[in-house]
């Protein structure tokens, strides 16, 4: 079981949140799992965390399509914040629009954190969703 200090789930769909939590339970040991229904509340919590000198959440599961602030707007603001650590951001979406995948593909090479892309429904959480493997070699 992998020990994680903090993990955020940013998704407005309670069924997806339930599924992610259920899949995480046997593979992750984390006492700080927080859920946000939109990118705005999540980015505000991260800014507060940053202002307190606390590290970035280790892992973020981020929906693209949400009300108030979507996942792309969240990434834009998140990418401007300065952290010593790198986060793993798992973009999760039910979108079948090829432009979403292309946007992720273009962004991942320049984004200061590690980005993964997964289509809903998520059937499995694996090591690439939880570990910063070879990130220093990619950048």
C-alpha angles and dihedrals in degrees: 000000000000118000112225123182097206137359131185127202112197108187135119094211111092092198092057091046090050091049094049091049091049093050092046095052098079096039106037134056106202130149094186109062113150128185126207127185095211142017094253096062090043095050090047090053091048092049089051090048091049091048089054090054092248119144124259114269107272094227133020126189104203129190115210099210113056136132124258095015121014127211095264092054089046090054091049092055095038091052091058094056117094119229130163090220130061122234129211110231115194108198108208123189145163089206117123092189108123089212090069091057091045092049090053091047092052093045100047095069094054102031115107092226133053114270127199126183124215132171121225134279093056108211100179140014111216138180094275088062091054109033137063096227116177093343092138089054092051096053 
